[in-house]
């Protein structure tokens, strides 16, 4: 998933999530630090939000069912991955991927999974800490091989 794709997906869902959260356009615009006019343009799909708005929106509404169905159960992980690339050390405790993840391989205390919605890959350890995330399958497989040996 590229930054532009994330922006487009979030833009398409902003009105639904605003409604899901029972927020008026005035209140949502205030929360996001944008004008109501800008929010209306985004909701009518006449313009796209900036990356800062997308990041703020995702952080503030990460528990939204609609947002989770759009980016997977950990939307901030997708934002971090698109922003920073792949981490080189364990970060972030996960829930282990019981619902939104397909297990690809599990060896030597590490599990390689793929998110069913965003299609990105991650490696977690036995305590469910995330060691690596990427959208590239070959990178994920290579890092997995490094960790298990």
QUITAGI-V247587 format. One record per helix or strand of 2 or more residues. SS is the DSSP state (h for helix, s for strand). FROM is the first residue (numbers start at 1). LEN is the number of residues. If there is no record, write none. Layout:
ss	from	len
SS	FROM	LEN
SS	FROM	LEN
This chain:
ss	from	len
h	3	18
h	25	8
h	36	8
h	51	10
h	65	7
h	75	10
s	91	3
s	101	7
s	110	6
s	121	5
s	129	6
h	137	12
